[in-house]
Amino acid sequence: MTQLGLFDAPLSLIDNGRGRVTYRAGFVPAVRAEEYFAALRDGVDWHAQRRVMYEREVDVPRLTSHFRLDPSSSLADGISDKAFAFLRDIAMRVTEAVDAPFNSVGLNFYRDGNDSVAPHNDRLQDLVAGEPIALLSLGATRRMLIRSKRPGEPAVPIDLAAGSLLVMNYMSQRHYTHGVAKTRAPVGPRISIALRVRPAD
């Protein structure tokens, strides 16, 4: 199996008492990242969701899917054998690199520049205290903006390239937001794999 970039030094984007965010380009080699992308694009039962915003129901501007990744879990519904095996492989490798017992994966499929995710932070009650969130990007590069909740602090932009790994610690969700804006520039599809440690049901 191809060795991933476990020894590449991560780039520190934020590192203070209010949070820590790192970015590691090339965590997954290019060829492997393309294999992951194709398998997930074609092997996941993607869902279009609707959400109430400003007192009206609107389409969520991306496709989504979600799976549990407990050690005892077998093939989940809504995903092919190959795609699920790749998800487990990704989770194993990210777990080894980040040293966190990830048990949940959320997938976002950005079809083009019209798809986005608004600035937000993960809800702390949905996470195990102290554990990080890891985002593996596949496909086209999209820019993320990380913003402090303190007024006047500049946003931190980062271009999330294919095969890159962004890691946000637990505390950062209290003090920062992150989002991917729409863009008019021609851009191909992207899949974001968000690994989290969820409390037991």
PyMOL commands that place a pseudoatom at each C-alpha (Angstrom):
pseudoatom trace, name=CA, resn=MET, resi=1, chain=A, elem=C, hetatm=0, pos=[0.000, 0.000, 0.000]
pseudoatom trace, name=CA, resn=THR, resi=2, chain=A, elem=C, hetatm=0, pos=[1.229, 3.477, -0.846]
pseudoatom trace, name=CA, resn=GLN, resi=3, chain=A, elem=C, hetatm=0, pos=[2.735, 5.242, 2.132]
pseudoatom trace, name=CA, resn=LEU, resi=4, chain=A, elem=C, hetatm=0, pos=[0.998, 8.522, 2.882]
pseudoatom trace, name=CA, resn=GLY, resi=5, chain=A, elem=C, hetatm=0, pos=[2.775, 11.719, 3.843]
pseudoatom trace, name=CA, resn=LEU, resi=6, chain=A, elem=C, hetatm=0, pos=[2.868, 11.041, 7.537]
pseudoatom trace, name=CA, resn=PHE, resi=7, chain=A, elem=C, hetatm=0, pos=[6.246, 12.706, 7.977]
pseudoatom trace, name=CA, resn=ASP, resi=8, chain=A, elem=C, hetatm=0, pos=[5.514, 15.976, 6.165]
pseudoatom trace, name=CA, resn=ALA, resi=9, chain=A, elem=C, hetatm=0, pos=[5.625, 18.845, 8.630]
pseudoatom trace, name=CA, resn=PRO, resi=10, chain=A, elem=C, hetatm=0, pos=[2.195, 20.487, 8.986]
pseudoatom trace, name=CA, resn=LEU, resi=11, chain=A, elem=C, hetatm=0, pos=[1.791, 24.222, 8.449]
pseudoatom trace, name=CA, resn=SER, resi=12, chain=A, elem=C, hetatm=0, pos=[0.523, 26.026, 11.550]
pseudoatom trace, name=CA, resn=LEU, resi=13, chain=A, elem=C, hetatm=0, pos=[-2.363, 28.355, 10.630]
pseudoatom trace, name=CA, resn=ILE, resi=14, chain=A, elem=C, hetatm=0, pos=[-3.547, 29.173, 14.143]
pseudoatom trace, name=CA, resn=ASP, resi=15, chain=A, elem=C, hetatm=0, pos=[-1.810, 28.338, 17.400]
pseudoatom trace, name=CA, resn=ASN, resi=16, chain=A, elem=C, hetatm=0, pos=[-2.842, 30.209, 20.523]
pseudoatom trace, name=CA, resn=GLY, resi=17, chain=A, elem=C, hetatm=0, pos=[-4.855, 29.715, 23.689]
pseudoatom trace, name=CA, resn=ARG, resi=18, chain=A, elem=C, hetatm=0, pos=[-8.095, 29.921, 21.717]
pseudoatom trace, name=CA, resn=GLY, resi=19, chain=A, elem=C, hetatm=0, pos=[-7.377, 27.191, 19.210]
pseudoatom trace, name=CA, resn=ARG, resi=20, chain=A, elem=C, hetatm=0, pos=[-4.955, 25.333, 17.010]
pseudoatom trace, name=CA, resn=VAL, resi=21, chain=A, elem=C, hetatm=0, pos=[-5.381, 24.655, 13.277]
pseudoatom trace, name=CA, resn=THR, resi=22, chain=A, elem=C, hetatm=0, pos=[-2.792, 22.940, 11.078]
pseudoatom trace, name=CA, resn=TYR, resi=23, chain=A, elem=C, hetatm=0, pos=[-2.631, 22.163, 7.358]
pseudoatom trace, name=CA, resn=ARG, resi=24, chain=A, elem=C, hetatm=0, pos=[-0.652, 19.364, 5.759]
pseudoatom trace, name=CA, resn=ALA, resi=25, chain=A, elem=C, hetatm=0, pos=[-0.389, 19.417, 1.964]
pseudoatom trace, name=CA, resn=GLY, resi=26, chain=A, elem=C, hetatm=0, pos=[0.174, 16.112, 0.219]
pseudoatom trace, name=CA, resn=PHE, resi=27, chain=A, elem=C, hetatm=0, pos=[-0.955, 13.971, 3.129]
pseudoatom trace, name=CA, resn=VAL, resi=28, chain=A, elem=C, hetatm=0, pos=[-2.367, 11.621, 0.492]
pseudoatom trace, name=CA, resn=PRO, resi=29, chain=A, elem=C, hetatm=0, pos=[-0.259, 11.226, -2.682]
pseudoatom trace, name=CA, resn=ALA, resi=30, chain=A, elem=C, hetatm=0, pos=[-1.884, 12.517, -5.865]
pseudoatom trace, name=CA, resn=VAL, resi=31, chain=A, elem=C, hetatm=0, pos=[-2.611, 9.160, -7.491]
pseudoatom trace, name=CA, resn=ARG, resi=32, chain=A, elem=C, hetatm=0, pos=[-4.132, 7.760, -4.314]
pseudoatom trace, name=CA, resn=ALA, resi=33, chain=A, elem=C, hetatm=0, pos=[-6.214, 10.913, -3.823]
pseudoatom trace, name=CA, resn=GLU, resi=34, chain=A, elem=C, hetatm=0, pos=[-7.640, 10.496, -7.339]
pseudoatom trace, name=CA, resn=GLU, resi=35, chain=A, elem=C, hetatm=0, pos=[-8.563, 6.882, -6.559]
pseudoatom trace, name=CA, resn=TYR, resi=36, chain=A, elem=C, hetatm=0, pos=[-10.294, 7.904, -3.342]
pseudoatom trace, name=CA, resn=PHE, resi=37, chain=A, elem=C, hetatm=0, pos=[-12.182, 10.698, -5.121]
pseudoatom trace, name=CA, resn=ALA, resi=38, chain=A, elem=C, hetatm=0, pos=[-13.475, 8.515, -7.958]
pseudoatom trace, name=CA, resn=ALA, resi=39, chain=A, elem=C, hetatm=0, pos=[-14.587, 5.727, -5.603]
pseudoatom trace, name=CA, resn=LEU, resi=40, chain=A, elem=C, hetatm=0, pos=[-16.462, 8.095, -3.283]
pseudoatom trace, name=CA, resn=ARG, resi=41, chain=A, elem=C, hetatm=0, pos=[-17.988, 10.181, -6.082]
pseudoatom trace, name=CA, resn=ASP, resi=42, chain=A, elem=C, hetatm=0, pos=[-19.422, 7.083, -7.764]
pseudoatom trace, name=CA, resn=GLY, resi=43, chain=A, elem=C, hetatm=0, pos=[-19.937, 4.803, -4.761]
pseudoatom trace, name=CA, resn=VAL, resi=44, chain=A, elem=C, hetatm=0, pos=[-21.779, 6.989, -2.242]
pseudoatom trace, name=CA, resn=ASP, resi=45, chain=A, elem=C, hetatm=0, pos=[-25.531, 7.558, -2.152]
pseudoatom trace, name=CA, resn=TRP, resi=46, chain=A, elem=C, hetatm=0, pos=[-25.354, 11.352, -1.995]
pseudoatom trace, name=CA, resn=HIS, resi=47, chain=A, elem=C, hetatm=0, pos=[-28.240, 13.241, -0.395]
pseudoatom trace, name=CA, resn=ALA, resi=48, chain=A, elem=C, hetatm=0, pos=[-29.676, 16.655, -1.282]
pseudoatom trace, name=CA, resn=GLN, resi=49, chain=A, elem=C, hetatm=0, pos=[-30.974, 18.324, 1.865]
pseudoatom trace, name=CA, resn=ARG, resi=50, chain=A, elem=C, hetatm=0, pos=[-33.204, 21.289, 2.612]
pseudoatom trace, name=CA, resn=ARG, resi=51, chain=A, elem=C, hetatm=0, pos=[-32.862, 23.622, 5.590]
pseudoatom trace, name=CA, resn=VAL, resi=52, chain=A, elem=C, hetatm=0, pos=[-34.826, 26.496, 7.086]
pseudoatom trace, name=CA, resn=MET, resi=53, chain=A, elem=C, hetatm=0, pos=[-32.945, 29.795, 6.869]
pseudoatom trace, name=CA, resn=TYR, resi=54, chain=A, elem=C, hetatm=0, pos=[-34.383, 33.236, 7.500]
pseudoatom trace, name=CA, resn=GLU, resi=55, chain=A, elem=C, hetatm=0, pos=[-37.891, 31.787, 7.865]
pseudoatom trace, name=CA, resn=ARG, resi=56, chain=A, elem=C, hetatm=0, pos=[-37.882, 29.939, 4.545]
pseudoatom trace, name=CA, resn=GLU, resi=57, chain=A, elem=C, hetatm=0, pos=[-36.781, 26.517, 3.395]
pseudoatom trace, name=CA, resn=VAL, resi=58, chain=A, elem=C, hetatm=0, pos=[-33.823, 26.437, 1.006]
pseudoatom trace, name=CA, resn=ASP, resi=59, chain=A, elem=C, hetatm=0, pos=[-31.611, 23.818, -0.637]
pseudoatom trace, name=CA, resn=VAL, resi=60, chain=A, elem=C, hetatm=0, pos=[-28.360, 23.026, 1.152]
pseudoatom trace, name=CA, resn=PRO, resi=61, chain=A, elem=C, hetatm=0, pos=[-25.750, 24.064, -1.469]
pseudoatom trace, name=CA, resn=ARG, resi=62, chain=A, elem=C, hetatm=0, pos=[-23.867, 20.746, -1.575]
pseudoatom trace, name=CA, resn=LEU, resi=63, chain=A, elem=C, hetatm=0, pos=[-24.583, 17.027, -1.365]
pseudoatom trace, name=CA, resn=THR, resi=64, chain=A, elem=C, hetatm=0, pos=[-23.925, 15.124, 1.845]
pseudoatom trace, name=CA, resn=SER, resi=65, chain=A, elem=C, hetatm=0, pos=[-23.627, 11.692, 3.391]
pseudoatom trace, name=CA, resn=HIS, resi=66, chain=A, elem=C, hetatm=0, pos=[-22.637, 10.356, 6.811]
pseudoatom trace, name=CA, resn=PHE, resi=67, chain=A, elem=C, hetatm=0, pos=[-21.343, 7.076, 8.224]
pseudoatom trace, name=CA, resn=ARG, resi=68, chain=A, elem=C, hetatm=0, pos=[-20.276, 5.658, 11.567]
pseudoatom trace, name=CA, resn=LEU, resi=69, chain=A, elem=C, hetatm=0, pos=[-16.798, 4.144, 11.674]
pseudoatom trace, name=CA, resn=ASP, resi=70, chain=A, elem=C, hetatm=0, pos=[-16.771, 2.152, 14.881]
pseudoatom trace, name=CA, resn=PRO, resi=71, chain=A, elem=C, hetatm=0, pos=[-14.279, -0.755, 14.876]
pseudoatom trace, name=CA, resn=SER, resi=72, chain=A, elem=C, hetatm=0, pos=[-17.111, -3.306, 14.802]
pseudoatom trace, name=CA, resn=SER, resi=73, chain=A, elem=C, hetatm=0, pos=[-19.107, -1.620, 12.030]
pseudoatom trace, name=CA, resn=SER, resi=74, chain=A, elem=C, hetatm=0, pos=[-19.567, -3.516, 8.793]
pseudoatom trace, name=CA, resn=LEU, resi=75, chain=A, elem=C, hetatm=0, pos=[-20.544, -2.201, 5.378]
pseudoatom trace, name=CA, resn=ALA, resi=76, chain=A, elem=C, hetatm=0, pos=[-23.047, 0.632, 5.769]
pseudoatom trace, name=CA, resn=ASP, resi=77, chain=A, elem=C, hetatm=0, pos=[-26.106, 1.242, 3.617]
pseudoatom trace, name=CA, resn=GLY, resi=78, chain=A, elem=C, hetatm=0, pos=[-25.721, 3.807, 0.851]
pseudoatom trace, name=CA, resn=ILE, resi=79, chain=A, elem=C, hetatm=0, pos=[-22.118, 3.107, -0.057]
pseudoatom trace, name=CA, resn=SER, resi=80, chain=A, elem=C, hetatm=0, pos=[-20.289, 0.603, -2.242]
pseudoatom trace, name=CA, resn=ASP, resi=81, chain=A, elem=C, hetatm=0, pos=[-17.867, -1.991, -0.871]
pseudoatom trace, name=CA, resn=LYS, resi=82, chain=A, elem=C, hetatm=0, pos=[-14.912, -0.196, -2.473]
pseudoatom trace, name=CA, resn=ALA, resi=83, chain=A, elem=C, hetatm=0, pos=[-15.887, 3.278, -1.245]
pseudoatom trace, name=CA, resn=PHE, resi=84, chain=A, elem=C, hetatm=0, pos=[-16.480, 2.040, 2.305]
pseudoatom trace, name=CA, resn=ALA, resi=85, chain=A, elem=C, hetatm=0, pos=[-13.142, 0.232, 2.333]
pseudoatom trace, name=CA, resn=PHE, resi=86, chain=A, elem=C, hetatm=0, pos=[-11.467, 3.482, 1.236]
pseudoatom trace, name=CA, resn=LEU, resi=87, chain=A, elem=C, hetatm=0, pos=[-13.252, 5.417, 3.991]
pseudoatom trace, name=CA, resn=ARG, resi=88, chain=A, elem=C, hetatm=0, pos=[-11.990, 2.975, 6.593]
pseudoatom trace, name=CA, resn=ASP, resi=89, chain=A, elem=C, hetatm=0, pos=[-8.486, 3.213, 5.120]
pseudoatom trace, name=CA, resn=ILE, resi=90, chain=A, elem=C, hetatm=0, pos=[-8.606, 7.020, 5.247]
pseudoatom trace, name=CA, resn=ALA, resi=91, chain=A, elem=C, hetatm=0, pos=[-9.872, 6.966, 8.836]
pseudoatom trace, name=CA, resn=MET, resi=92, chain=A, elem=C, hetatm=0, pos=[-7.128, 4.536, 9.900]
pseudoatom trace, name=CA, resn=ARG, resi=93, chain=A, elem=C, hetatm=0, pos=[-4.357, 6.625, 8.365]
pseudoatom trace, name=CA, resn=VAL, resi=94, chain=A, elem=C, hetatm=0, pos=[-5.670, 9.934, 9.699]
pseudoatom trace, name=CA, resn=THR, resi=95, chain=A, elem=C, hetatm=0, pos=[-6.127, 8.354, 13.136]
pseudoatom trace, name=CA, resn=GLU, resi=96, chain=A, elem=C, hetatm=0, pos=[-2.491, 7.236, 13.101]
pseudoatom trace, name=CA, resn=ALA, resi=97, chain=A, elem=C, hetatm=0, pos=[-1.307, 10.693, 12.072]
pseudoatom trace, name=CA, resn=VAL, resi=98, chain=A, elem=C, hetatm=0, pos=[-3.513, 12.731, 14.418]
pseudoatom trace, name=CA, resn=ASP, resi=99, chain=A, elem=C, hetatm=0, pos=[-3.787, 10.250, 17.321]
pseudoatom trace, name=CA, resn=ALA, resi=100, chain=A, elem=C, hetatm=0, pos=[-7.553, 10.555, 17.734]
pseudoatom trace, name=CA, resn=PRO, resi=101, chain=A, elem=C, hetatm=0, pos=[-10.125, 7.722, 17.856]
pseudoatom trace, name=CA, resn=PHE, resi=102, chain=A, elem=C, hetatm=0, pos=[-12.303, 8.944, 14.988]
pseudoatom trace, name=CA, resn=ASN, resi=103, chain=A, elem=C, hetatm=0, pos=[-15.628, 7.091, 14.802]
pseudoatom trace, name=CA, resn=SER, resi=104, chain=A, elem=C, hetatm=0, pos=[-17.700, 9.273, 12.474]
pseudoatom trace, name=CA, resn=VAL, resi=105, chain=A, elem=C, hetatm=0, pos=[-17.243, 10.590, 8.945]
pseudoatom trace, name=CA, resn=GLY, resi=106, chain=A, elem=C, hetatm=0, pos=[-19.264, 13.317, 7.258]
pseudoatom trace, name=CA, resn=LEU, resi=107, chain=A, elem=C, hetatm=0, pos=[-18.941, 13.684, 3.499]
pseudoatom trace, name=CA, resn=ASN, resi=108, chain=A, elem=C, hetatm=0, pos=[-19.638, 16.861, 1.533]
pseudoatom trace, name=CA, resn=PHE, resi=109, chain=A, elem=C, hetatm=0, pos=[-19.732, 16.873, -2.270]
pseudoatom trace, name=CA, resn=TYR, resi=110, chain=A, elem=C, hetatm=0, pos=[-19.181, 20.314, -3.812]
pseudoatom trace, name=CA, resn=ARG, resi=111, chain=A, elem=C, hetatm=0, pos=[-20.274, 19.840, -7.428]
pseudoatom trace, name=CA, resn=ASP, resi=112, chain=A, elem=C, hetatm=0, pos=[-19.020, 23.208, -8.711]
pseudoatom trace, name=CA, resn=GLY, resi=113, chain=A, elem=C, hetatm=0, pos=[-18.436, 26.790, -7.610]
pseudoatom trace, name=CA, resn=ASN, resi=114, chain=A, elem=C, hetatm=0, pos=[-22.113, 27.260, -6.763]
pseudoatom trace, name=CA, resn=ASP, resi=115, chain=A, elem=C, hetatm=0, pos=[-21.802, 24.815, -3.878]
pseudoatom trace, name=CA, resn=SER, resi=116, chain=A, elem=C, hetatm=0, pos=[-20.554, 26.110, -0.540]
pseudoatom trace, name=CA, resn=VAL, resi=117, chain=A, elem=C, hetatm=0, pos=[-20.754, 25.908, 3.235]
pseudoatom trace, name=CA, resn=ALA, resi=118, chain=A, elem=C, hetatm=0, pos=[-21.481, 29.024, 5.292]
pseudoatom trace, name=CA, resn=PRO, resi=119, chain=A, elem=C, hetatm=0, pos=[-19.093, 30.097, 8.072]
pseudoatom trace, name=CA, resn=HIS, resi=120, chain=A, elem=C, hetatm=0, pos=[-19.816, 27.927, 11.103]
pseudoatom trace, name=CA, resn=ASN, resi=121, chain=A, elem=C, hetatm=0, pos=[-18.291, 26.016, 13.969]
pseudoatom trace, name=CA, resn=ASP, resi=122, chain=A, elem=C, hetatm=0, pos=[-19.083, 22.452, 14.959]
pseudoatom trace, name=CA, resn=ARG, resi=123, chain=A, elem=C, hetatm=0, pos=[-21.427, 22.165, 17.914]
pseudoatom trace, name=CA, resn=LEU, resi=124, chain=A, elem=C, hetatm=0, pos=[-19.363, 21.175, 20.929]
pseudoatom trace, name=CA, resn=GLN, resi=125, chain=A, elem=C, hetatm=0, pos=[-22.170, 19.017, 22.328]
pseudoatom trace, name=CA, resn=ASP, resi=126, chain=A, elem=C, hetatm=0, pos=[-21.855, 16.824, 19.223]
pseudoatom trace, name=CA, resn=LEU, resi=127, chain=A, elem=C, hetatm=0, pos=[-18.150, 16.157, 19.843]
pseudoatom trace, name=CA, resn=VAL, resi=128, chain=A, elem=C, hetatm=0, pos=[-16.187, 14.295, 22.492]
pseudoatom trace, name=CA, resn=ALA, resi=129, chain=A, elem=C, hetatm=0, pos=[-14.477, 16.980, 24.567]
pseudoatom trace, name=CA, resn=GLY, resi=130, chain=A, elem=C, hetatm=0, pos=[-10.828, 17.511, 23.726]
pseudoatom trace, name=CA, resn=GLU, resi=131, chain=A, elem=C, hetatm=0, pos=[-10.842, 15.578, 20.452]
pseudoatom trace, name=CA, resn=PRO, resi=132, chain=A, elem=C, hetatm=0, pos=[-9.988, 17.266, 17.108]
pseudoatom trace, name=CA, resn=ILE, resi=133, chain=A, elem=C, hetatm=0, pos=[-11.751, 17.438, 13.755]
pseudoatom trace, name=CA, resn=ALA, resi=134, chain=A, elem=C, hetatm=0, pos=[-9.789, 16.377, 10.661]
pseudoatom trace, name=CA, resn=LEU, resi=135, chain=A, elem=C, hetatm=0, pos=[-10.743, 17.369, 7.104]
pseudoatom trace, name=CA, resn=LEU, resi=136, chain=A, elem=C, hetatm=0, pos=[-9.295, 15.456, 4.161]
pseudoatom trace, name=CA, resn=SER, resi=137, chain=A, elem=C, hetatm=0, pos=[-9.859, 17.147, 0.776]
pseudoatom trace, name=CA, resn=LEU, resi=138, chain=A, elem=C, hetatm=0, pos=[-10.184, 15.373, -2.574]
pseudoatom trace, name=CA, resn=GLY, resi=139, chain=A, elem=C, hetatm=0, pos=[-10.752, 16.726, -6.074]
pseudoatom trace, name=CA, resn=ALA, resi=140, chain=A, elem=C, hetatm=0, pos=[-10.644, 20.411, -6.981]
pseudoatom trace, name=CA, resn=THR, resi=141, chain=A, elem=C, hetatm=0, pos=[-8.965, 22.963, -4.736]
pseudoatom trace, name=CA, resn=ARG, resi=142, chain=A, elem=C, hetatm=0, pos=[-11.342, 25.238, -2.807]
pseudoatom trace, name=CA, resn=ARG, resi=143, chain=A, elem=C, hetatm=0, pos=[-10.492, 28.094, -0.467]
pseudoatom trace, name=CA, resn=MET, resi=144, chain=A, elem=C, hetatm=0, pos=[-11.522, 27.954, 3.175]
pseudoatom trace, name=CA, resn=LEU, resi=145, chain=A, elem=C, hetatm=0, pos=[-11.674, 31.038, 5.384]
pseudoatom trace, name=CA, resn=ILE, resi=146, chain=A, elem=C, hetatm=0, pos=[-11.069, 30.604, 9.098]
pseudoatom trace, name=CA, resn=ARG, resi=147, chain=A, elem=C, hetatm=0, pos=[-12.357, 33.562, 11.099]
pseudoatom trace, name=CA, resn=SER, resi=148, chain=A, elem=C, hetatm=0, pos=[-11.930, 34.517, 14.716]
pseudoatom trace, name=CA, resn=LYS, resi=149, chain=A, elem=C, hetatm=0, pos=[-15.103, 35.349, 16.614]
pseudoatom trace, name=CA, resn=ARG, resi=150, chain=A, elem=C, hetatm=0, pos=[-13.252, 38.354, 18.018]
pseudoatom trace, name=CA, resn=PRO, resi=151, chain=A, elem=C, hetatm=0, pos=[-14.063, 41.443, 15.934]
pseudoatom trace, name=CA, resn=GLY, resi=152, chain=A, elem=C, hetatm=0, pos=[-11.224, 42.990, 13.969]
pseudoatom trace, name=CA, resn=GLU, resi=153, chain=A, elem=C, hetatm=0, pos=[-8.994, 39.961, 13.580]
pseudoatom trace, name=CA, resn=PRO, resi=154, chain=A, elem=C, hetatm=0, pos=[-8.132, 39.116, 9.945]
pseudoatom trace, name=CA, resn=ALA, resi=155, chain=A, elem=C, hetatm=0, pos=[-9.446, 35.913, 8.435]
pseudoatom trace, name=CA, resn=VAL, resi=156, chain=A, elem=C, hetatm=0, pos=[-6.992, 33.118, 7.698]
pseudoatom trace, name=CA, resn=PRO, resi=157, chain=A, elem=C, hetatm=0, pos=[-7.380, 31.812, 4.125]
pseudoatom trace, name=CA, resn=ILE, resi=158, chain=A, elem=C, hetatm=0, pos=[-6.194, 28.364, 3.112]
pseudoatom trace, name=CA, resn=ASP, resi=159, chain=A, elem=C, hetatm=0, pos=[-6.517, 26.643, -0.267]
pseudoatom trace, name=CA, resn=LEU, resi=160, chain=A, elem=C, hetatm=0, pos=[-7.554, 23.061, 0.443]
pseudoatom trace, name=CA, resn=ALA, resi=161, chain=A, elem=C, hetatm=0, pos=[-5.807, 21.045, -2.260]
pseudoatom trace, name=CA, resn=ALA, resi=162, chain=A, elem=C, hetatm=0, pos=[-6.451, 17.424, -3.190]
pseudoatom trace, name=CA, resn=GLY, resi=163, chain=A, elem=C, hetatm=0, pos=[-4.862, 15.078, -0.675]
pseudoatom trace, name=CA, resn=SER, resi=164, chain=A, elem=C, hetatm=0, pos=[-4.450, 17.758, 1.996]
pseudoatom trace, name=CA, resn=LEU, resi=165, chain=A, elem=C, hetatm=0, pos=[-5.335, 17.363, 5.671]
pseudoatom trace, name=CA, resn=LEU, resi=166, chain=A, elem=C, hetatm=0, pos=[-6.648, 20.203, 7.840]
pseudoatom trace, name=CA, resn=VAL, resi=167, chain=A, elem=C, hetatm=0, pos=[-6.830, 19.548, 11.587]
pseudoatom trace, name=CA, resn=MET, resi=168, chain=A, elem=C, hetatm=0, pos=[-8.754, 21.799, 13.990]
pseudoatom trace, name=CA, resn=ASN, resi=169, chain=A, elem=C, hetatm=0, pos=[-8.552, 21.191, 17.704]
pseudoatom trace, name=CA, resn=TYR, resi=170, chain=A, elem=C, hetatm=0, pos=[-11.603, 21.091, 19.944]
pseudoatom trace, name=CA, resn=MET, resi=171, chain=A, elem=C, hetatm=0, pos=[-11.069, 24.554, 21.425]
pseudoatom trace, name=CA, resn=SER, resi=172, chain=A, elem=C, hetatm=0, pos=[-10.949, 26.171, 17.981]
pseudoatom trace, name=CA, resn=GLN, resi=173, chain=A, elem=C, hetatm=0, pos=[-14.656, 25.384, 17.530]
pseudoatom trace, name=CA, resn=ARG, resi=174, chain=A, elem=C, hetatm=0, pos=[-15.432, 27.683, 20.441]
pseudoatom trace, name=CA, resn=HIS, resi=175, chain=A, elem=C, hetatm=0, pos=[-13.457, 30.664, 19.142]
pseudoatom trace, name=CA, resn=TYR, resi=176, chain=A, elem=C, hetatm=0, pos=[-13.324, 30.355, 15.319]
pseudoatom trace, name=CA, resn=THR, resi=177, chain=A, elem=C, hetatm=0, pos=[-15.591, 29.649, 12.372]
pseudoatom trace, name=CA, resn=HIS, resi=178, chain=A, elem=C, hetatm=0, pos=[-14.691, 28.038, 9.062]
pseudoatom trace, name=CA, resn=GLY, resi=179, chain=A, elem=C, hetatm=0, pos=[-16.451, 28.085, 5.691]
pseudoatom trace, name=CA, resn=VAL, resi=180, chain=A, elem=C, hetatm=0, pos=[-16.074, 27.609, 1.940]
pseudoatom trace, name=CA, resn=ALA, resi=181, chain=A, elem=C, hetatm=0, pos=[-17.650, 30.390, -0.109]
pseudoatom trace, name=CA, resn=LYS, resi=182, chain=A, elem=C, hetatm=0, pos=[-19.201, 30.170, -3.547]
pseudoatom trace, name=CA, resn=THR, resi=183, chain=A, elem=C, hetatm=0, pos=[-16.967, 31.205, -6.429]
pseudoatom trace, name=CA, resn=ARG, resi=184, chain=A, elem=C, hetatm=0, pos=[-17.601, 32.401, -9.973]
pseudoatom trace, name=CA, resn=ALA, resi=185, chain=A, elem=C, hetatm=0, pos=[-14.279, 30.985, -11.104]
pseudoatom trace, name=CA, resn=PRO, resi=186, chain=A, elem=C, hetatm=0, pos=[-14.463, 27.727, -13.056]
pseudoatom trace, name=CA, resn=VAL, resi=187, chain=A, elem=C, hetatm=0, pos=[-13.840, 24.937, -10.565]
pseudoatom trace, name=CA, resn=GLY, resi=188, chain=A, elem=C, hetatm=0, pos=[-14.272, 21.191, -10.647]
pseudoatom trace, name=CA, resn=PRO, resi=189, chain=A, elem=C, hetatm=0, pos=[-15.983, 18.952, -8.082]
pseudoatom trace, name=CA, resn=ARG, resi=190, chain=A, elem=C, hetatm=0, pos=[-14.558, 18.467, -4.596]
pseudoatom trace, name=CA, resn=ILE, resi=191, chain=A, elem=C, hetatm=0, pos=[-15.225, 15.995, -1.790]
pseudoatom trace, name=CA, resn=SER, resi=192, chain=A, elem=C, hetatm=0, pos=[-14.524, 16.904, 1.832]
pseudoatom trace, name=CA, resn=ILE, resi=193, chain=A, elem=C, hetatm=0, pos=[-14.145, 14.075, 4.350]
pseudoatom trace, name=CA, resn=ALA, resi=194, chain=A, elem=C, hetatm=0, pos=[-14.723, 15.312, 7.897]
pseudoatom trace, name=CA, resn=LEU, resi=195, chain=A, elem=C, hetatm=0, pos=[-13.577, 12.910, 10.611]
pseudoatom trace, name=CA, resn=ARG, resi=196, chain=A, elem=C, hetatm=0, pos=[-14.907, 13.432, 14.110]
pseudoatom trace, name=CA, resn=VAL, resi=197, chain=A, elem=C, hetatm=0, pos=[-15.112, 11.690, 17.472]
pseudoatom trace, name=CA, resn=ARG, resi=198, chain=A, elem=C, hetatm=0, pos=[-18.795, 11.533, 18.368]
pseudoatom trace, name=CA, resn=PRO, resi=199, chain=A, elem=C, hetatm=0, pos=[-20.200, 10.586, 21.780]
pseudoatom trace, name=CA, resn=ALA, resi=200, chain=A, elem=C, hetatm=0, pos=[-21.620, 7.078, 22.055]
pseudoatom trace, name=CA, resn=ASP, resi=201, chain=A, elem=C, hetatm=0, pos=[-25.301, 6.839, 21.148]
for i in range(1, 201): cmd.bond("trace and resi %d" % i, "trace and resi %d" % (i + 1))
show_as sticks, trace
zoom trace
